[in-house]
Amino acid sequence: ITAHTAIYAAESWQRDLGLKAEQVDKIIVHGTSRMAELNGNQAPTDPALANYSIPFSLACALTGNAADPASFDPSKLQDASIMALARKISVVSDGRESHSDWMTHSVLTLTDGRILEQEMAEFPGTPGMPLTPVQLRERFDIMTRDYSGNAHEIFMRLLKIEDEPQLDWLC
């Protein structure tokens, strides 16, 4: 979860400014001391380390679709361009000691010298920023794209799950 606010900042730059990964000179993510200590690995060597690496996750998001789990596949550890981008991303402590605060302040330096900043305390899908019905359906469709059953029917039932007498159909 510690990477999500930095990823959302990057998504905002991509959406609003058309940011491309090759335009990144460096990114500094300011977060809690715990983020800097545990989540700042710029060169994870296995999937478990990659799952907790803000630089790796941010590099995957900048080169793929952040809403698609396939963009964060462990095979990305073998992608030289993603690993090079991750080495341009650092995580530093802003002095906060919280173990549950995921707010980040991301500072992006572009290859043309411009510096952009984003502070994010929430990201889509959190209570403070719930998904819109369209975003929810898009995420569901991505997550069920390989499902051979009737995903539409399941989605419609999930929207009204409180009306379901039993949930054994979910198994």
Disulfide bonds with the S-S distance in Angstrom:
none
